[in-house]
């Protein structure tokens, strides 16, 4: 599973996480990275293929907060 590095959130002592969208709510989920470069992170554990993540989460995004998809380019 790959995610944009903009979806990676440091949580503590080198542990990374990502906000996953489930049933319209943001859930901060710890993930284990296998590696990363300037654009993508390779996830070893913690995310399933096709799960939606929030890229560059704004400051108002928090655990359990309701979110909705914003139209993009």
Buried (B, 14 or more C-beta within 10 A) or exposed (E): BEBEBBBBBEEEEEEBBBBBBEEEEBBBBEBEBEEBEEEBBEBEEBBEEEBEBBBEBEEEBEEEEEBEEEEEE
